[in-house]
Each structure stands twice: as C-alpha cells, then as structure tokens.
Amino acid sequence: MVKILKYLLVAIMVFLAAFVLANYIFYDEDDEANQSINFKHEPMDVPENVEIAHGPIILPTTKVEQIILDQNGDIISNDSINSYSVMGYTQEQLLQIYPTYQIDEFNENNVVLSKDVYIEQEPTIYYLGIENNEIGIKLNDEFQKIGLQSDDFSSYENILLSHEIIAVSPEDKIKLEEDPYYIERMFQNLSE
C-alpha cells in the first residue's frame, strides 16, 4: 500500500512539473501586451439613413393591450400583447403593424390598441311550453300565455310542450298572439 502511495505522489509531482513547464514555455509576452490595452469609449456615429425615434416608445415594462369592441361599444376581446414583440416601436410604427386598429393611449407605461367590429345579431328563438296547465311562449324565464289549456291537446303534444322542444320564430310568435289555434298548424308541420 505504501508503494502505491509513493507512485501516486510521484505521478502528481511529475504532472504539476509538466504543467508549470508547459505554461512557462507557451506563455507569449504578446499576450501580456494585449491584456494591458486601454479601450477608449467614444460615442458611436449614427449613420445618416437611420431615423432616431422622437417621442415615447414601447419599453419592456410597457403594458400593451389589444381591445376589440362591437357596434354597441361592448368589449368582445381584451388581450395583452407581449411588450418585447413590439419593444422600441413608436406610435407610427405600431400603426403600420396594426393598420386596422386605432391607438387610444400611447405612453411608456400603457399602450391601448382598439378596433370596432360589427357583429350581426342572431334572431331570437322562442319555444312553446306549459306552465300551470297553460300553453304559452317561453324565452328564457319569461312565459307568455296564449290562452289555451294543455288539456285540449294529446299526451304526445303535451310531452313536446313540456320539454320545450318546439321552436317558434318571431313571425310564428306574432301569428300565435293573433290566433292561438295557429298552434295546430305548427303541430301538423311537425308530424309531416
């Protein structure tokens, strides 16, 4: 065991001696000269064709919002844009990227882009239903009686009415209000 430690100690000493000798031989005095160079900090010259931004620009800390409004002014979408993706942009540059938007606010803290869209309203669908043995027209929680009793109809028709699966268009609603027995024509159309 002692012999192994002696050989190990000799090997370490030879390795250290080789390392020091190699460092001394390959050390170049020019490297020492390169290490002592004083770098001078001079202002950069800006090329003539580069525009310098005047006014506020988007910073990494700027909160950038993208808002979409419908024709009534209700917010449809309110998303945040990563400020790093538009960092350094001016108001004019941002409008070039988002030409369909208008800028409501632009400063180094907040940028708000907004856009108005028109959303076509879906037609209102009413349903026929039964409440307290009365037949009527339902829309959400509203119930409008039409003046007929559920006892006047078959059990099959009462099942359809109780599950509120018979859709009524706005035109059919007007016809039912004028003539409650129009419901019989609606039932005939269902059976065909």
FIKOLZA-1660 file (N, C-alpha, C; in steps of 0.1 Angstrom, whole numbers, plus 5000, padded with zeros to 4 digits):
% residues 192
   i   px   py   pz ch aa at
   1 5008 4988 5000  A  M  N
   1 5000 5000 5000  A  M CA
   1 5009 5013 5000  A  M  C
   2 5020 5012 5007  A  V  N
   2 5029 5024 5008  A  V CA
   2 5035 5026 4994  A  V  C
   3 5038 5015 4987  A  K  N
   3 5044 5017 4974  A  K CA
   3 5034 5024 4964  A  K  C
   4 5021 5021 4965  A  I  N
   4 5011 5027 4957  A  I CA
   4 5011 5042 4960  A  I  C
   5 5011 5046 4972  A  L  N
   5 5010 5060 4976  A  L CA
   5 5023 5067 4971  A  L  C
   6 5035 5061 4971  A  K  N
   6 5047 5067 4966  A  K CA
   6 5046 5069 4951  A  K  C
   7 5041 5059 4944  A  Y  N
   7 5039 5061 4930  A  Y CA
   7 5029 5072 4926  A  Y  C
   8 5019 5072 4934  A  L  N
   8 5008 5082 4931  A  L CA
   8 5014 5096 4934  A  L  C
   9 5021 5098 4945  A  L  N
   9 5027 5111 4948  A  L CA
   9 5037 5115 4938  A  L  C
  10 5045 5106 4933  A  V  N
  10 5055 5109 4922  A  V CA
  10 5048 5113 4909  A  V  C
  11 5037 5106 4906  A  A  N
  11 5029 5109 4894  A  A CA
  11 5023 5123 4895  A  A  C
  12 5018 5127 4906  A  I  N
  12 5012 5140 4908  A  I CA
  12 5023 5151 4907  A  I  C
  13 5035 5148 4913  A  M  N
  13 5046 5158 4912  A  M CA
  13 5050 5160 4897  A  M  C
  14 5051 5149 4890  A  V  N
  14 5055 5149 4876  A  V CA
  14 5045 5157 4868  A  V  C
  15 5032 5155 4870  A  F  N
  15 5021 5162 4863  A  F CA
  15 5022 5177 4866  A  F  C
  16 5024 5181 4879  A  L  N
  16 5025 5195 4882  A  L CA
  16 5037 5202 4876  A  L  C
  17 5048 5195 4875  A  A  N
  17 5061 5200 4869  A  A CA
  17 5059 5202 4854  A  A  C
  18 5052 5192 4848  A  A  N
  18 5049 5193 4833  A  A CA
  18 5040 5205 4831  A  A  C
  19 5030 5207 4839  A  F  N
  19 5021 5218 4837  A  F CA
  19 5027 5231 4838  A  F  C
  20 5036 5233 4848  A  V  N
  20 5043 5246 4851  A  V CA
  20 5052 5248 4839  A  V  C
  21 5060 5238 4835  A  L  N
  21 5069 5239 4824  A  L CA
  21 5062 5243 4811  A  L  C
  22 5051 5237 4808  A  A  N
  22 5044 5239 4796  A  A CA
  22 5038 5254 4796  A  A  C
  23 5033 5258 4807  A  N  N
  23 5028 5272 4808  A  N CA
  23 5039 5282 4806  A  N  C
  24 5051 5279 4811  A  Y  N
  24 5062 5288 4810  A  Y CA
  24 5067 5289 4796  A  Y  C
  25 5067 5277 4789  A  I  N
  25 5073 5276 4775  A  I CA
  25 5063 5283 4765  A  I  C
  26 5050 5280 4767  A  F  N
  26 5040 5285 4757  A  F CA
  26 5034 5299 4761  A  F  C
  27 5038 5305 4772  A  Y  N
  27 5034 5318 4775  A  Y CA
  27 5040 5328 4766  A  Y  C
  28 5032 5336 4760  A  D  N
  28 5037 5345 4750  A  D CA
  28 5037 5359 4756  A  D  C
  29 5047 5367 4755  A  E  N
  29 5048 5380 4760  A  E CA
  29 5038 5390 4753  A  E  C
  30 5034 5386 4741  A  D  N
  30 5025 5395 4734  A  D CA
  30 5011 5394 4741  A  D  C
  31 5008 5383 4747  A  D  N
  31 4995 5382 4754  A  D CA
  31 4995 5392 4766  A  D  C
  32 5007 5394 4772  A  E  N
  32 5007 5404 4783  A  E CA
  32 5005 5418 4777  A  E  C
  33 5009 5421 4765  A  A  N
  33 5007 5434 4759  A  A CA
  33 4992 5436 4756  A  A  C
  34 4986 5425 4751  A  N  N
  34 4972 5426 4748  A  N CA
  34 4963 5428 4760  A  N  C
  35 4967 5423 4772  A  Q  N
  35 4960 5424 4784  A  Q CA
  35 4960 5439 4789  A  Q  C
  36 4970 5446 4786  A  S  N
  36 4971 5460 4791  A  S CA
  36 4966 5470 4782  A  S  C
  37 4959 5467 4771  A  I  N
  37 4954 5477 4762  A  I CA
  37 4943 5485 4769  A  I  C
  38 4943 5498 4768  A  N  N
  38 4932 5506 4773  A  N CA
  38 4922 5508 4762  A  N  C
  39 4910 5504 4764  A  F  N
  39 4899 5507 4754  A  F CA
  39 4894 5520 4756  A  F  C
  40 4892 5528 4746  A  K  N
  40 4887 5541 4746  A  K CA
  40 4872 5540 4743  A  K  C
  41 4864 5547 4751  A  H  N
  41 4850 5547 4748  A  H CA
  41 4846 5560 4741  A  H  C
  42 4843 5559 4729  A  E  N
  42 4840 5571 4721  A  E CA
  42 4825 5569 4717  A  E  C
  43 4818 5580 4715  A  P  N
  43 4804 5580 4711  A  P CA
  43 4803 5574 4697  A  P  C
  44 4793 5566 4695  A  M  N
  44 4791 5560 4681  A  M CA
  44 4785 5570 4672  A  M  C
  45 4789 5569 4660  A  D  N
  45 4784 5577 4649  A  D CA
  45 4771 5570 4644  A  D  C
  46 4760 5577 4643  A  V  N
  46 4748 5572 4638  A  V CA
  46 4748 5574 4623  A  V  C
  47 4746 5563 4615  A  P  N
  47 4745 5565 4600  A  P CA
  47 4734 5575 4597  A  P  C
  48 4736 5581 4585  A  E  N
  48 4726 5592 4581  A  E CA
  48 4712 5586 4578  A  E  C
  49 4711 5573 4573  A  N  N
  49 4698 5568 4569  A  N CA
  49 4690 5562 4580  A  N  C
  50 4695 5562 4592  A  V  N
  50 4688 5557 4604  A  V CA
  50 4680 5568 4611  A  V  C
  51 4667 5565 4613  A  E  N
  51 4659 5575 4620  A  E CA
  51 4659 5573 4635  A  E  C
  52 4660 5584 4642  A  I  N
  52 4660 5583 4657  A  I CA
  52 4646 5586 4661  A  I  C
  53 4641 5578 4670  A  A  N
  53 4627 5579 4674  A  A CA
  53 4626 5592 4683  A  A  C
  54 4615 5599 4680  A  H  N
  54 4612 5611 4688  A  H CA
  54 4599 5608 4695  A  H  C
  55 4598 5611 4708  A  G  N
  55 4585 5608 4715  A  G CA
  55 4586 5595 4722  A  G  C
  56 4575 5591 4728  A  P  N
  56 4576 5579 4736  A  P CA
  56 4577 5566 4727  A  P  C
  57 4584 5556 4733  A  I  N
  57 4585 5543 4726  A  I CA
  57 4581 5532 4736  A  I  C
  58 4578 5521 4730  A  I  N
  58 4574 5509 4739  A  I CA
  58 4586 5503 4745  A  I  C
  59 4586 5502 4758  A  L  N
  59 4596 5496 4766  A  L CA
  59 4593 5482 4770  A  L  C
  60 4602 5475 4776  A  P  N
  60 4599 5461 4781  A  P CA
  60 4589 5461 4792  A  P  C
  61 4587 5472 4799  A  T  N
  61 4578 5473 4810  A  T CA
  61 4564 5479 4806  A  T  C
  62 4563 5483 4793  A  T  N
  62 4550 5489 4789  A  T CA
  62 4540 5478 4788  A  T  C
  63 4528 5482 4793  A  K  N
  63 4516 5473 4792  A  K CA
  63 4509 5476 4779  A  K  C
  64 4508 5466 4770  A  V  N
  64 4502 5467 4757  A  V CA
  64 4490 5459 4756  A  V  C
  65 4478 5466 4754  A  E  N
  65 4465 5459 4753  A  E CA
  65 4459 5461 4739  A  E  C
  66 4452 5450 4735  A  Q  N
  66 4446 5450 4722  A  Q CA
  66 4431 5447 4725  A  Q  C
  67 4422 5457 4723  A  I  N
  67 4408 5456 4726  A  I CA
  67 4399 5456 4713  A  I  C
  68 4390 5447 4713  A  I  N
  68 4380 5446 4702  A  I CA
  68 4366 5449 4707  A  I  C
  69 4360 5459 4701  A  L  N
  69 4346 5463 4706  A  L CA
  69 4336 5460 4695  A  L  C
  70 4323 5457 4699  A  D  N
  70 4313 5455 4689  A  D CA
  70 4306 5469 4687  A  D  C
  71 4296 5469 4678  A  Q  N
  71 4289 5481 4674  A  Q CA
  71 4282 5488 4685  A  Q  C
  72 4280 5482 4697  A  N  N
  72 4274 5488 4708  A  N CA
  72 4284 5493 4718  A  N  C
  73 4297 5491 4715  A  G  N
  73 4308 5495 4724  A  G CA
  73 4311 5485 4735  A  G  C
  74 4305 5473 4734  A  D  N
  74 4308 5462 4744  A  D CA
  74 4321 5456 4740  A  D  C
  75 4329 5452 4750  A  I  N
  75 4342 5446 4748  A  I CA
  75 4340 5431 4744  A  I  C
  76 4345 5427 4733  A  I  N
  76 4344 5413 4728  A  I CA
  76 4357 5406 4732  A  I  C
  77 4368 5413 4731  A  S  N
  77 4381 5407 4734  A  S CA
  77 4390 5417 4740  A  S  C
  78 4398 5413 4750  A  N  N
  78 4407 5422 4756  A  N CA
  78 4420 5413 4759  A  N  C
  79 4430 5414 4750  A  D  N
  79 4442 5406 4751  A  D CA
  79 4454 5415 4753  A  D  C
  80 4464 5409 4760  A  S  N
  80 4476 5416 4762  A  S CA
  80 4486 5412 4751  A  S  C
  81 4494 5421 4747  A  I  N
  81 4505 5418 4737  A  I CA
  81 4518 5418 4745  A  I  C
  82 4527 5408 4742  A  N  N
  82 4540 5408 4748  A  N CA
  82 4548 5420 4744  A  N  C
  83 4551 5429 4753  A  S  N
  83 4558 5441 4750  A  S CA
  83 4572 5439 4743  A  S  C
  84 4578 5428 4745  A  Y  N
  84 4590 5425 4739  A  Y CA
  84 4589 5423 4724  A  Y  C
  85 4577 5419 4719  A  S  N
  85 4575 5417 4705  A  S CA
  85 4573 5431 4697  A  S  C
  86 4571 5442 4704  A  V  N
  86 4569 5455 4698  A  V CA
  86 4578 5465 4705  A  V  C
  87 4588 5460 4712  A  M  N
  87 4597 5469 4720  A  M CA
  87 4605 5479 4711  A  M  C
  88 4605 5491 4715  A  G  N
  88 4612 5501 4707  A  G CA
  88 4604 5508 4696  A  G  C
  89 4592 5504 4694  A  Y  N
  89 4583 5509 4684  A  Y CA
  89 4577 5522 4688  A  Y  C
  90 4576 5531 4679  A  T  N
  90 4569 5544 4681  A  T CA
  90 4554 5542 4677  A  T  C
  91 4546 5552 4679  A  Q  N
  91 4532 5551 4676  A  Q CA
  91 4530 5549 4661  A  Q  C
  92 4537 5556 4653  A  E  N
  92 4536 5554 4638  A  E CA
  92 4540 5540 4634  A  E  C
  93 4551 5534 4640  A  Q  N
  93 4555 5521 4636  A  Q CA
  93 4544 5511 4641  A  Q  C
  94 4538 5513 4652  A  L  N
  94 4528 5504 4657  A  L CA
  94 4516 5504 4648  A  L  C
  95 4512 5515 4643  A  L  N
  95 4501 5516 4634  A  L CA
  95 4504 5509 4620  A  L  C
  96 4516 5509 4617  A  Q  N
  96 4520 5501 4604  A  Q CA
  96 4518 5486 4606  A  Q  C
  97 4521 5481 4618  A  I  N
  97 4519 5467 4621  A  I CA
  97 4504 5464 4623  A  I  C
  98 4497 5472 4629  A  Y  N
  98 4482 5470 4632  A  Y CA
  98 4474 5481 4624  A  Y  C
  99 4473 5480 4611  A  P  N
  99 4466 5491 4604  A  P CA
  99 4451 5492 4606  A  P  C
 100 4445 5481 4611  A  T  N
 100 4430 5481 4613  A  T CA
 100 4427 5486 4627  A  T  C
 101 4437 5489 4635  A  Y  N
 101 4434 5493 4649  A  Y CA
 101 4437 5508 4650  A  Y  C
 102 4431 5514 4660  A  Q  N
 102 4434 5528 4663  A  Q CA
 102 4441 5528 4677  A  Q  C
 103 4449 5538 4680  A  I  N
 103 4456 5539 4692  A  I CA
 103 4449 5549 4701  A  I  C
 104 4444 5543 4713  A  D  N
 104 4436 5551 4722  A  D CA
 104 4445 5558 4732  A  D  C
 105 4456 5551 4736  A  E  N
 105 4466 5556 4745  A  E CA
 105 4480 5551 4741  A  E  C
 106 4490 5560 4742  A  F  N
 106 4503 5556 4739  A  F CA
 106 4513 5564 4747  A  F  C
 107 4519 5558 4757  A  N  N
 107 4529 5564 4765  A  N CA
 107 4538 5552 4770  A  N  C
 108 4549 5555 4777  A  E  N
 108 4559 5545 4781  A  E CA
 108 4553 5535 4791  A  E  C
 109 4542 5538 4797  A  N  N
 109 4536 5529 4807  A  N CA
 109 4525 5520 4801  A  N  C
 110 4516 5526 4792  A  N  N
 110 4505 5519 4787  A  N CA
 110 4503 5522 4772  A  N  C
 111 4500 5512 4764  A  V  N
 111 4496 5513 4751  A  V CA
 111 4483 5506 4749  A  V  C
 112 4473 5513 4743  A  V  N
 112 4459 5506 4741  A  V CA
 112 4456 5507 4726  A  V  C
 113 4455 5496 4720  A  L  N
 113 4450 5495 4706  A  L CA
 113 4436 5490 4706  A  L  C
 114 4427 5497 4699  A  S  N
 114 4413 5493 4698  A  S CA
 114 4408 5492 4684  A  S  C
 115 4398 5483 4682  A  K  N
 115 4392 5481 4669  A  K CA
 115 4377 5478 4671  A  K  C
 116 4369 5484 4662  A  D  N
 116 4355 5483 4662  A  D CA
 116 4351 5472 4651  A  D  C
 117 4342 5463 4655  A  V  N
 117 4337 5453 4646  A  V CA
 117 4322 5453 4647  A  V  C
 118 4316 5449 4636  A  Y  N
 118 4301 5447 4635  A  Y CA
 118 4298 5432 4637  A  Y  C
 119 4289 5429 4646  A  I  N
 119 4285 5416 4648  A  I CA
 119 4270 5415 4646  A  I  C
 120 4267 5407 4636  A  E  N
 120 4253 5405 4633  A  E CA
 120 4245 5397 4643  A  E  C
 121 4234 5403 4648  A  Q  N
 121 4227 5397 4659  A  Q CA
 121 4219 5385 4654  A  Q  C
 122 4220 5374 4662  A  E  N
 122 4212 5362 4658  A  E CA
 122 4197 5364 4661  A  E  C
 123 4189 5358 4653  A  P  N
 123 4174 5360 4656  A  P CA
 123 4170 5353 4669  A  P  C
 124 4161 5359 4675  A  T  N
 124 4156 5354 4688  A  T CA
 124 4147 5341 4685  A  T  C
 125 4150 5331 4692  A  I  N
 125 4142 5318 4691  A  I CA
 125 4134 5316 4704  A  I  C
 126 4121 5315 4702  A  Y  N
 126 4111 5312 4713  A  Y CA
 126 4108 5298 4713  A  Y  C
 127 4102 5293 4724  A  Y  N
 127 4098 5279 4724  A  Y CA
 127 4084 5278 4730  A  Y  C
 128 4076 5268 4726  A  L  N
 128 4063 5266 4732  A  L CA
 128 4065 5258 4744  A  L  C
 129 4058 5261 4755  A  G  N
 129 4059 5254 4767  A  G CA
 129 4046 5253 4775  A  G  C
 130 4046 5246 4786  A  I  N
 130 4034 5245 4795  A  I CA
 130 4039 5250 4809  A  I  C
 131 4030 5258 4815  A  E  N
 131 4032 5263 4828  A  E CA
 131 4018 5264 4835  A  E  C
 132 4016 5257 4846  A  N  N
 132 4004 5256 4853  A  N CA
 132 3992 5253 4844  A  N  C
 133 3994 5243 4836  A  N  N
 133 3984 5238 4826  A  N CA
 133 3980 5248 4815  A  N  C
 134 3988 5259 4814  A  E  N
 134 3986 5269 4804  A  E CA
 134 3997 5267 4793  A  E  C
 135 3993 5268 4781  A  I  N
 135 4002 5267 4770  A  I CA
 135 4007 5282 4767  A  I  C
 136 4020 5283 4765  A  G  N
 136 4025 5297 4762  A  G CA
 136 4038 5297 4755  A  G  C
 137 4043 5308 4752  A  I  N
 137 4056 5310 4745  A  I CA
 137 4066 5314 4756  A  I  C
 138 4078 5307 4755  A  K  N
 138 4088 5309 4765  A  K CA
 138 4101 5315 4758  A  K  C
 139 4107 5324 4766  A  L  N
 139 4120 5329 4762  A  L CA
 139 4127 5331 4775  A  L  C
 140 4138 5322 4777  A  N  N
 140 4145 5322 4790  A  N CA
 140 4135 5319 4801  A  N  C
 141 4134 5328 4811  A  D  N
 141 4125 5326 4822  A  D CA
 141 4111 5333 4820  A  D  C
 142 4109 5340 4809  A  E  N
 142 4096 5347 4806  A  E CA
 142 4087 5337 4800  A  E  C
 143 4074 5338 4804  A  F  N
 143 4063 5329 4799  A  F CA
 143 4052 5338 4795  A  F  C
 144 4048 5337 4782  A  Q  N
 144 4036 5345 4777  A  Q CA
 144 4025 5335 4774  A  Q  C
 145 4014 5336 4781  A  K  N
 145 4003 5327 4779  A  K CA
 145 3996 5331 4765  A  K  C
 146 3991 5321 4758  A  I  N
 146 3984 5324 4745  A  I CA
 146 3969 5321 4746  A  I  C
 147 3965 5316 4758  A  G  N
 147 3951 5314 4760  A  G CA
 147 3945 5300 4757  A  G  C
 148 3954 5290 4757  A  L  N
 148 3950 5276 4755  A  L CA
 148 3954 5268 4767  A  L  C
 149 3946 5257 4770  A  Q  N
 149 3949 5248 4781  A  Q CA
 149 3956 5235 4775  A  Q  C
 150 3965 5229 4783  A  S  N
 150 3971 5217 4778  A  S CA
 150 3962 5205 4778  A  S  C
 151 3950 5206 4785  A  D  N
 151 3940 5195 4784  A  D CA
 151 3934 5194 4770  A  D  C
 152 3935 5204 4762  A  D  N
 152 3929 5204 4749  A  D CA
 152 3937 5196 4739  A  D  C
 153 3949 5191 4743  A  F  N
 153 3958 5185 4733  A  F CA
 153 3962 5171 4738  A  F  C
 154 3967 5163 4728  A  S  N
 154 3970 5149 4731  A  S CA
 154 3982 5148 4740  A  S  C
 155 3984 5136 4746  A  S  N
 155 3995 5134 4755  A  S CA
 155 4009 5136 4748  A  S  C
 156 4009 5132 4735  A  Y  N
 156 4022 5134 4727  A  Y CA
 156 4025 5148 4726  A  Y  C
 157 4015 5156 4723  A  E  N
 157 4017 5171 4721  A  E CA
 157 4021 5177 4734  A  E  C
 158 4015 5172 4745  A  N  N
 158 4018 5178 4759  A  N CA
 158 4032 5174 4762  A  N  C
 159 4037 5162 4758  A  I  N
 159 4051 5159 4761  A  I CA
 159 4061 5168 4753  A  I  C
 160 4057 5171 4741  A  L  N
 160 4066 5180 4733  A  L CA
 160 4066 5194 4739  A  L  C
 161 4054 5198 4744  A  L  N
 161 4053 5212 4750  A  L CA
 161 4060 5212 4764  A  L  C
 162 4059 5202 4771  A  S  N
 162 4065 5202 4785  A  S CA
 162 4081 5202 4784  A  S  C
 163 4086 5196 4773  A  H  N
 163 4101 5196 4771  A  H CA
 163 4106 5208 4764  A  H  C
 164 4097 5217 4760  A  E  N
 164 4100 5229 4753  A  E CA
 164 4110 5227 4741  A  E  C
 165 4106 5218 4732  A  I  N
 165 4114 5215 4721  A  I CA
 165 4108 5220 4708  A  I  C
 166 4097 5227 4708  A  I  N
 166 4091 5232 4696  A  I CA
 166 4095 5247 4695  A  I  C
 167 4104 5250 4685  A  A  N
 167 4109 5263 4683  A  A CA
 167 4099 5272 4676  A  A  C
 168 4098 5284 4680  A  V  N
 168 4089 5294 4675  A  V CA
 168 4097 5306 4670  A  V  C
 169 4096 5309 4657  A  S  N
 169 4103 5321 4651  A  S CA
 169 4095 5333 4655  A  S  C
 170 4101 5345 4654  A  P  N
 170 4094 5357 4657  A  P CA
 170 4081 5359 4649  A  P  C
 171 4081 5354 4636  A  E  N
 171 4069 5355 4628  A  E CA
 171 4058 5346 4634  A  E  C
 172 4062 5334 4638  A  D  N
 172 4052 5324 4643  A  D CA
 172 4047 5330 4657  A  D  C
 173 4055 5337 4664  A  K  N
 173 4051 5342 4677  A  K CA
 173 4040 5352 4675  A  K  C
 174 4042 5361 4664  A  I  N
 174 4031 5371 4661  A  I CA
 174 4018 5364 4657  A  I  C
 175 4019 5353 4649  A  K  N
 175 4007 5346 4645  A  K CA
 175 4000 5339 4656  A  K  C
 176 4008 5334 4666  A  L  N
 176 4002 5328 4678  A  L CA
 176 3995 5338 4687  A  L  C
 177 4001 5350 4688  A  E  N
 177 3995 5360 4696  A  E CA
 177 3981 5365 4689  A  E  C
 178 3981 5365 4676  A  E  N
 178 3969 5369 4669  A  E CA
 178 3958 5358 4669  A  E  C
 179 3963 5345 4667  A  D  N
 179 3954 5334 4666  A  D CA
 179 3960 5322 4674  A  D  C
 180 3956 5319 4686  A  P  N
 180 3962 5308 4694  A  P CA
 180 3961 5295 4687  A  P  C
 181 3951 5293 4679  A  Y  N
 181 3949 5280 4672  A  Y CA
 181 3958 5278 4661  A  Y  C
 182 3967 5287 4658  A  Y  N
 182 3978 5286 4648  A  Y CA
 182 3987 5274 4653  A  Y  C
 183 3986 5271 4666  A  I  N
 183 3995 5261 4672  A  I CA
 183 3991 5247 4665  A  I  C
 184 3979 5245 4661  A  E  N
 184 3975 5233 4654  A  E CA
 184 3982 5231 4641  A  E  C
 185 3984 5242 4634  A  R  N
 185 3992 5241 4621  A  R CA
 185 4006 5238 4624  A  R  C
 186 4012 5244 4635  A  M  N
 186 4026 5241 4639  A  M CA
 186 4027 5226 4642  A  M  C
 187 4017 5220 4649  A  F  N
 187 4018 5206 4652  A  F CA
 187 4017 5197 4639  A  F  C
 188 4009 5202 4630  A  Q  N
 188 4007 5194 4617  A  Q CA
 188 4021 5195 4610  A  Q  C
 189 4027 5206 4610  A  N  N
 189 4040 5207 4603  A  N CA
 189 4051 5198 4610  A  N  C
 190 4050 5196 4623  A  L  N
 190 4059 5187 4630  A  L CA
 190 4057 5173 4626  A  L  C
 191 4044 5169 4624  A  S  N
 191 4041 5155 4621  A  S CA
 191 4044 5151 4607  A  S  C
 192 4046 5161 4598  A  E  N
 192 4049 5158 4584  A  E CA
 192 4063 5155 4581  A  E  C
% end
